[in-house]
Amino acid sequence: MKALLALFSLVAASCSSNILVVDESGSPVPDATVIPLSRGFSWPGSKTDKNGGVHIHQDIPTIQNIRAFKTGYKPSELVNYNLPKPITVVLQSR
């Protein structure tokens, strides 16, 4: 039973948001697209949830940066994916 609980905790932790997208006031930005980027390759984007969060899984090739965007906002600058998690990305209104 303890092993099952430990496995469930590990799975739940691995699925929590490690990227938060907010606007200038700090409010969550739902349905923003976050794109992981590695040298010479961009992964398919993932949408943020109602709380502005999304989980981006580190994969091979290694993700170096992320970029977020949503209609009505300027695209974010490149953000270093190796920063401590969760990473907060701020989108500025157009």
N, CA, C and O atoms as a GROMACS GRO file, in nm:
protein
  376
    1MET      N    1   0.082  -0.119   0.000
    1MET     CA    2   0.000   0.000   0.000
    1MET      C    3   0.087   0.126   0.000
    1MET      O    4   0.057   0.222  -0.070
    2LYS      N    5   0.196   0.124   0.081
    2LYS     CA    6   0.285   0.240   0.084
    2LYS      C    7   0.350   0.265  -0.051
    2LYS      O    8   0.368   0.379  -0.092
    3ALA      N    9   0.383   0.157  -0.121
    3ALA     CA   10   0.445   0.170  -0.253
    3ALA      C   11   0.347   0.232  -0.352
    3ALA      O   12   0.386   0.314  -0.435
    4LEU      N   13   0.221   0.194  -0.343
    4LEU     CA   14   0.119   0.250  -0.432
    4LEU      C   15   0.100   0.398  -0.403
    4LEU      O   16   0.086   0.478  -0.496
    5LEU      N   17   0.097   0.437  -0.277
    5LEU     CA   18   0.083   0.576  -0.239
    5LEU      C   19   0.202   0.658  -0.287
    5LEU      O   20   0.186   0.770  -0.336
    6ALA      N   21   0.322   0.602  -0.273
    6ALA     CA   22   0.442   0.671  -0.320
    6ALA      C   23   0.439   0.690  -0.471
    6ALA      O   24   0.475   0.796  -0.521
    7LEU      N   25   0.395   0.588  -0.544
    7LEU     CA   26   0.385   0.598  -0.689
    7LEU      C   27   0.284   0.704  -0.729
    7LEU      O   28   0.309   0.783  -0.819
    8PHE      N   29   0.168   0.706  -0.662
    8PHE     CA   30   0.066   0.807  -0.691
    8PHE      C   31   0.120   0.947  -0.666
    8PHE      O   32   0.095   1.038  -0.745
    9SER      N   33   0.194   0.966  -0.556
    9SER     CA   34   0.251   1.097  -0.523
    9SER      C   35   0.349   1.141  -0.630
    9SER      O   36   0.352   1.258  -0.669
   10LEU      N   37   0.430   1.048  -0.679
   10LEU     CA   38   0.527   1.079  -0.782
   10LEU      C   39   0.458   1.119  -0.912
   10LEU      O   40   0.497   1.217  -0.976
   11VAL      N   41   0.355   1.045  -0.950
   11VAL     CA   42   0.281   1.078  -1.072
   11VAL      C   43   0.212   1.212  -1.058
   11VAL      O   44   0.216   1.293  -1.152
   12ALA      N   45   0.149   1.239  -0.946
   12ALA     CA   46   0.080   1.366  -0.925
   12ALA      C   47   0.179   1.482  -0.930
   12ALA      O   48   0.149   1.586  -0.989
   13ALA      N   49   0.294   1.465  -0.868
   13ALA     CA   50   0.395   1.572  -0.868
   13ALA      C   51   0.449   1.597  -1.008
   13ALA      O   52   0.476   1.711  -1.044
   14SER      N   53   0.465   1.492  -1.087
   14SER     CA   54   0.520   1.508  -1.221
   14SER      C   55   0.422   1.574  -1.316
   14SER      O   56   0.463   1.620  -1.423
   15CYS      N   57   0.295   1.579  -1.281
   15CYS     CA   58   0.193   1.637  -1.368
   15CYS      C   59   0.156   1.779  -1.327
   15CYS      O   60   0.075   1.843  -1.394
   16SER      N   61   0.213   1.830  -1.217
   16SER     CA   62   0.178   1.965  -1.174
   16SER      C   63   0.244   2.067  -1.266
   16SER      O   64   0.343   2.038  -1.333
   17SER      N   65   0.186   2.185  -1.269
   17SER     CA   66   0.236   2.289  -1.358
   17SER      C   67   0.377   2.331  -1.318
   17SER      O   68   0.404   2.357  -1.201
   18ASN      N   69   0.466   2.337  -1.416
   18ASN     CA   70   0.599   2.389  -1.388
   18ASN      C   71   0.624   2.521  -1.459
   18ASN      O   72   0.731   2.580  -1.447
   19ILE      N   73   0.523   2.568  -1.534
   19ILE     CA   74   0.526   2.698  -1.601
   19ILE      C   75   0.398   2.772  -1.566
   19ILE      O   76   0.289   2.715  -1.578
   20LEU      N   77   0.409   2.898  -1.523
   20LEU     CA   78   0.292   2.981  -1.497
   20LEU      C   79   0.300   3.103  -1.588
   20LEU      O   80   0.402   3.171  -1.594
   21VAL      N   81   0.191   3.130  -1.661
   21VAL     CA   82   0.186   3.246  -1.749
   21VAL      C   83   0.089   3.347  -1.688
   21VAL      O   84  -0.027   3.315  -1.661
   22VAL      N   85   0.139   3.470  -1.667
   22VAL     CA   86   0.059   3.575  -1.605
   22VAL      C   87   0.070   3.702  -1.689
   22VAL      O   88   0.158   3.715  -1.774
   23ASP      N   89  -0.022   3.797  -1.663
   23ASP     CA   90  -0.011   3.927  -1.728
   23ASP      C   91   0.067   4.022  -1.637
   23ASP      O   92   0.118   3.981  -1.533
   24GLU      N   93   0.076   4.149  -1.676
   24GLU     CA   94   0.157   4.245  -1.600
   24GLU      C   95   0.108   4.264  -1.456
   24GLU      O   96   0.187   4.297  -1.368
   25SER      N   97  -0.020   4.243  -1.433
   25SER     CA   98  -0.075   4.260  -1.298
   25SER      C   99  -0.060   4.133  -1.214
   25SER      O  100  -0.096   4.132  -1.096
   26GLY      N  101  -0.009   4.025  -1.274
   26GLY     CA  102   0.008   3.900  -1.202
   26GLY      C  103  -0.111   3.806  -1.212
   26GLY      O  104  -0.112   3.701  -1.149
   27SER      N  105  -0.212   3.844  -1.292
   27SER     CA  106  -0.329   3.758  -1.312
   27SER      C  107  -0.296   3.646  -1.409
   27SER      O  108  -0.225   3.668  -1.507
   28PRO      N  109  -0.347   3.524  -1.384
   28PRO     CA  110  -0.321   3.411  -1.475
   28PRO      C  111  -0.373   3.440  -1.617
   28PRO      O  112  -0.472   3.509  -1.635
   29VAL      N  113  -0.303   3.386  -1.714
   29VAL     CA  114  -0.344   3.398  -1.855
   29VAL      C  115  -0.381   3.257  -1.903
   29VAL      O  116  -0.294   3.180  -1.943
   30PRO      N  117  -0.512   3.224  -1.899
   30PRO     CA  118  -0.553   3.092  -1.948
   30PRO      C  119  -0.545   3.084  -2.100
   30PRO      O  120  -0.553   3.186  -2.169
   31ASP      N  121  -0.528   2.964  -2.151
   31ASP     CA  122  -0.524   2.936  -2.296
   31ASP      C  123  -0.409   3.003  -2.369
   31ASP      O  124  -0.415   3.021  -2.491
   32ALA      N  125  -0.303   3.041  -2.296
   32ALA     CA  126  -0.181   3.089  -2.363
   32ALA      C  127  -0.107   2.966  -2.415
   32ALA      O  128  -0.120   2.857  -2.358
   33THR      N  129  -0.032   2.982  -2.520
   33THR     CA  130   0.046   2.873  -2.576
   33THR      C  131   0.191   2.887  -2.530
   33THR      O  132   0.251   2.994  -2.543
   34VAL      N  133   0.246   2.779  -2.477
   34VAL     CA  134   0.386   2.776  -2.434
   34VAL      C  135   0.459   2.677  -2.524
   34VAL      O  136   0.420   2.560  -2.535
   35ILE      N  137   0.566   2.726  -2.588
   35ILE     CA  138   0.642   2.642  -2.681
   35ILE      C  139   0.782   2.617  -2.624
   35ILE      O  140   0.857   2.711  -2.600
   36PRO      N  141   0.817   2.489  -2.604
   36PRO     CA  142   0.953   2.455  -2.562
   36PRO      C  143   1.047   2.459  -2.684
   36PRO      O  144   1.010   2.415  -2.793
   37LEU      N  145   1.167   2.511  -2.664
   37LEU     CA  146   1.264   2.524  -2.772
   37LEU      C  147   1.397   2.461  -2.732
   37LEU      O  148   1.444   2.479  -2.619
   38SER      N  149   1.457   2.390  -2.823
   38SER     CA  150   1.594   2.342  -2.803
   38SER      C  151   1.674   2.386  -2.925
   38SER      O  152   1.617   2.438  -3.021
   39ARG      N  153   1.802   2.365  -2.923
   39ARG     CA  154   1.886   2.411  -3.032
   39ARG      C  155   1.838   2.353  -3.165
   39ARG      O  156   1.848   2.232  -3.189
   40GLY      N  157   1.786   2.439  -3.251
   40GLY     CA  158   1.744   2.396  -3.383
   40GLY      C  159   1.612   2.321  -3.389
   40GLY      O  160   1.579   2.265  -3.493
   41PHE      N  161   1.536   2.319  -3.280
   41PHE     CA  162   1.412   2.242  -3.281
   41PHE      C  163   1.311   2.306  -3.186
   41PHE      O  164   1.347   2.346  -3.076
   42SER      N  165   1.186   2.317  -3.230
   42SER     CA  166   1.080   2.363  -3.139
   42SER      C  167   0.977   2.252  -3.125
   42SER      O  168   0.935   2.192  -3.224
   43TRP      N  169   0.936   2.227  -3.004
   43TRP     CA  170   0.837   2.124  -2.973
   43TRP      C  171   0.698   2.180  -2.996
   43TRP      O  172   0.681   2.302  -3.000
   44PRO      N  173   0.597   2.095  -3.012
   44PRO     CA  174   0.459   2.144  -3.021
   44PRO      C  175   0.422   2.221  -2.894
   44PRO      O  176   0.466   2.187  -2.784
   45GLY      N  177   0.342   2.325  -2.911
   45GLY     CA  178   0.301   2.406  -2.798
   45GLY      C  179   0.198   2.337  -2.710
   45GLY      O  180   0.129   2.244  -2.754
   46SER      N  181   0.190   2.383  -2.586
   46SER     CA  182   0.090   2.335  -2.490
   46SER      C  183   0.014   2.455  -2.437
   46SER      O  184   0.072   2.562  -2.419
   47LYS      N  185  -0.116   2.438  -2.413
   47LYS     CA  186  -0.201   2.547  -2.364
   47LYS      C  187  -0.203   2.551  -2.211
   47LYS      O  188  -0.202   2.448  -2.145
   48THR      N  189  -0.205   2.673  -2.157
   48THR     CA  190  -0.219   2.689  -2.013
   48THR      C  191  -0.362   2.661  -1.970
   48THR      O  192  -0.456   2.678  -2.048
   49ASP      N  193  -0.378   2.619  -1.844
   49ASP     CA  194  -0.511   2.592  -1.790
   49ASP      C  195  -0.573   2.722  -1.737
   49ASP      O  196  -0.519   2.830  -1.759
   50LYS      N  197  -0.686   2.711  -1.669
   50LYS     CA  198  -0.758   2.831  -1.620
   50LYS      C  199  -0.676   2.909  -1.518
   50LYS      O  200  -0.704   3.026  -1.493
   51ASN      N  201  -0.576   2.845  -1.458
   51ASN     CA  202  -0.489   2.910  -1.360
   51ASN      C  203  -0.359   2.961  -1.422
   51ASN      O  204  -0.269   3.005  -1.351
   52GLY      N  205  -0.349   2.955  -1.555
   52GLY     CA  206  -0.230   3.001  -1.624
   52GLY      C  207  -0.114   2.903  -1.619
   52GLY      O  208  -0.002   2.937  -1.657
   53GLY      N  209  -0.140   2.780  -1.572
   53GLY     CA  210  -0.034   2.682  -1.556
   53GLY      C  211  -0.031   2.578  -1.666
   53GLY      O  212  -0.133   2.546  -1.727
   54VAL      N  213   0.088   2.525  -1.690
   54VAL     CA  214   0.106   2.416  -1.785
   54VAL      C  215   0.230   2.338  -1.742
   54VAL      O  216   0.324   2.393  -1.685
   55HIS      N  217   0.227   2.207  -1.770
   55HIS     CA  218   0.345   2.124  -1.740
   55HIS      C  219   0.418   2.097  -1.871
   55HIS      O  220   0.361   2.042  -1.966
   56ILE      N  221   0.544   2.135  -1.874
   56ILE     CA  222   0.631   2.107  -1.988
   56ILE      C  223   0.732   2.002  -1.941
   56ILE      O  224   0.810   2.027  -1.850
   57HIS      N  225   0.729   1.886  -2.005
   57HIS     CA  226   0.816   1.776  -1.966
   57HIS      C  227   0.950   1.789  -2.035
   57HIS      O  228   0.957   1.809  -2.156
   58GLN      N  229   1.058   1.779  -1.957
   58GLN     CA  230   1.193   1.783  -2.014
   58GLN      C  231   1.214   1.657  -2.097
   58GLN      O  232   1.192   1.546  -2.049
   59ASP      N  233   1.256   1.674  -2.219
   59ASP     CA  234   1.269   1.561  -2.312
   59ASP      C  235   1.403   1.570  -2.382
   59ASP      O  236   1.480   1.663  -2.359
   60ILE      N  237   1.429   1.475  -2.467
   60ILE     CA  238   1.551   1.474  -2.547
   60ILE      C  239   1.512   1.512  -2.689
   60ILE      O  240   1.419   1.449  -2.740
   61PRO      N  241   1.572   1.607  -2.758
   61PRO     CA  242   1.683   1.686  -2.709
   61PRO      C  243   1.639   1.780  -2.596
   61PRO      O  244   1.522   1.816  -2.585
   62THR      N  245   1.734   1.818  -2.515
   62THR     CA  246   1.707   1.898  -2.395
   62THR      C  247   1.645   2.032  -2.430
   62THR      O  248   1.692   2.102  -2.520
   63ILE      N  249   1.539   2.067  -2.358
   63ILE     CA  250   1.475   2.198  -2.374
   63ILE      C  251   1.567   2.304  -2.314
   63ILE      O  252   1.612   2.290  -2.200
   64GLN      N  253   1.593   2.408  -2.390
   64GLN     CA  254   1.678   2.517  -2.342
   64GLN      C  255   1.598   2.640  -2.303
   64GLN      O  256   1.628   2.706  -2.204
   65ASN      N  257   1.495   2.671  -2.382
   65ASN     CA  258   1.416   2.792  -2.359
   65ASN      C  259   1.269   2.761  -2.382
   65ASN      O  260   1.233   2.659  -2.440
   66ILE      N  261   1.185   2.852  -2.335
   66ILE     CA  262   1.043   2.847  -2.366
   66ILE      C  263   1.000   2.986  -2.410
   66ILE      O  264   1.065   3.086  -2.380
   67ARG      N  265   0.889   2.990  -2.482
   67ARG     CA  266   0.830   3.117  -2.524
   67ARG      C  267   0.679   3.101  -2.512
   67ARG      O  268   0.624   2.995  -2.545
   68ALA      N  269   0.611   3.204  -2.465
   68ALA     CA  270   0.466   3.200  -2.450
   68ALA      C  271   0.403   3.310  -2.535
   68ALA      O  272   0.462   3.416  -2.557
   69PHE      N  273   0.282   3.282  -2.582
   69PHE     CA  274   0.208   3.384  -2.658
   69PHE      C  275   0.060   3.359  -2.649
   69PHE      O  276   0.015   3.247  -2.622
   70LYS      N  277  -0.017   3.465  -2.673
   70LYS     CA  278  -0.163   3.458  -2.680
   70LYS      C  279  -0.211   3.583  -2.752
   70LYS      O  280  -0.152   3.690  -2.738
   71THR      N  281  -0.318   3.569  -2.830
   71THR     CA  282  -0.376   3.683  -2.900
   71THR      C  283  -0.409   3.793  -2.800
   71THR      O  284  -0.465   3.766  -2.694
   72GLY      N  285  -0.374   3.916  -2.833
   72GLY     CA  286  -0.397   4.031  -2.746
   72GLY      C  287  -0.278   4.065  -2.658
   72GLY      O  288  -0.279   4.166  -2.587
   73TYR      N  289  -0.174   3.981  -2.663
   73TYR     CA  290  -0.051   4.003  -2.585
   73TYR      C  291   0.069   3.998  -2.678
   73TYR      O  292   0.065   3.934  -2.783
   74LYS      N  293   0.177   4.066  -2.638
   74LYS     CA  294   0.303   4.053  -2.710
   74LYS      C  295   0.363   3.918  -2.676
   74LYS      O  296   0.353   3.874  -2.561
   75PRO      N  297   0.426   3.851  -2.771
   75PRO     CA  298   0.494   3.724  -2.738
   75PRO      C  299   0.601   3.749  -2.633
   75PRO      O  300   0.664   3.855  -2.632
   76SER      N  301   0.622   3.653  -2.546
   76SER     CA  302   0.724   3.669  -2.442
   76SER      C  303   0.863   3.663  -2.506
   76SER      O  304   0.881   3.614  -2.617
   77GLU      N  305   0.960   3.714  -2.432
   77GLU     CA  306   1.099   3.694  -2.468
   77GLU      C  307   1.130   3.546  -2.447
   77GLU      O  308   1.050   3.474  -2.386
   78LEU      N  309   1.243   3.500  -2.495
   78LEU     CA  310   1.287   3.364  -2.464
   78LEU      C  311   1.316   3.357  -2.314
   78LEU      O  312   1.380   3.446  -2.258
   79VAL      N  313   1.268   3.251  -2.251
   79VAL     CA  314   1.288   3.231  -2.107
   79VAL      C  315   1.368   3.103  -2.089
   79VAL      O  316   1.334   3.000  -2.146
   80ASN      N  317   1.473   3.109  -2.010
   80ASN     CA  318   1.560   2.995  -1.984
   80ASN      C  319   1.481   2.887  -1.909
   80ASN      O  320   1.429   2.912  -1.801
   81TYR      N  321   1.472   2.768  -1.966
   81TYR     CA  322   1.398   2.659  -1.905
   81TYR      C  323   1.469   2.600  -1.783
   81TYR      O  324   1.407   2.528  -1.704
   82ASN      N  325   1.596   2.630  -1.766
   82ASN     CA  326   1.672   2.575  -1.654
   82ASN      C  327   1.658   2.655  -1.525
   82ASN      O  328   1.723   2.624  -1.426
   83LEU      N  329   1.575   2.758  -1.525
   83LEU     CA  330   1.548   2.832  -1.403
   83LEU      C  331   1.475   2.743  -1.304
   83LEU      O  332   1.413   2.644  -1.343
   84PRO      N  333   1.481   2.777  -1.174
   84PRO     CA  334   1.404   2.699  -1.075
   84PRO      C  335   1.255   2.700  -1.109
   84PRO      O  336   1.201   2.800  -1.154
   85LYS      N  337   1.190   2.586  -1.087
   85LYS     CA  338   1.048   2.570  -1.119
   85LYS      C  339   0.963   2.602  -0.996
   85LYS      O  340   1.010   2.578  -0.885
   86PRO      N  341   0.843   2.654  -1.010
   86PRO     CA  342   0.781   2.690  -1.138
   86PRO      C  343   0.838   2.819  -1.195
   86PRO      O  344   0.876   2.910  -1.121
   87ILE      N  345   0.844   2.825  -1.325
   87ILE     CA  346   0.890   2.944  -1.396
   87ILE      C  347   0.769   3.031  -1.425
   87ILE      O  348   0.667   2.982  -1.474
   88THR      N  349   0.780   3.160  -1.394
   88THR     CA  350   0.670   3.253  -1.425
   88THR      C  351   0.708   3.334  -1.549
   88THR      O  352   0.814   3.396  -1.554
   89VAL      N  353   0.619   3.331  -1.648
   89VAL     CA  354   0.638   3.406  -1.772
   89VAL      C  355   0.533   3.516  -1.774
   89VAL      O  356   0.414   3.490  -1.757
   90VAL      N  357   0.578   3.640  -1.794
   90VAL     CA  358   0.486   3.756  -1.794
   90VAL      C  359   0.459   3.797  -1.938
   90VAL      O  360   0.552   3.825  -2.015
   91LEU      N  361   0.330   3.802  -1.975
   91LEU     CA  362   0.290   3.852  -2.106
   91LEU      C  363   0.243   3.997  -2.090
   91LEU      O  364   0.171   4.030  -1.996
   92GLN      N  365   0.284   4.082  -2.183
   92GLN     CA  366   0.243   4.222  -2.182
   92GLN      C  367   0.132   4.244  -2.283
   92GLN      O  368   0.136   4.190  -2.394
   93SER      N  369   0.032   4.323  -2.244
   93SER     CA  370  -0.078   4.356  -2.336
   93SER      C  371  -0.024   4.435  -2.452
   93SER      O  372   0.074   4.508  -2.440
   94ARG      N  373  -0.091   4.420  -2.567
   94ARG     CA  374  -0.051   4.496  -2.688
   94ARG      C  375  -0.098   4.638  -2.676
   94ARG      O  376  -0.074   4.719  -2.766
   0.00000   0.00000   0.00000
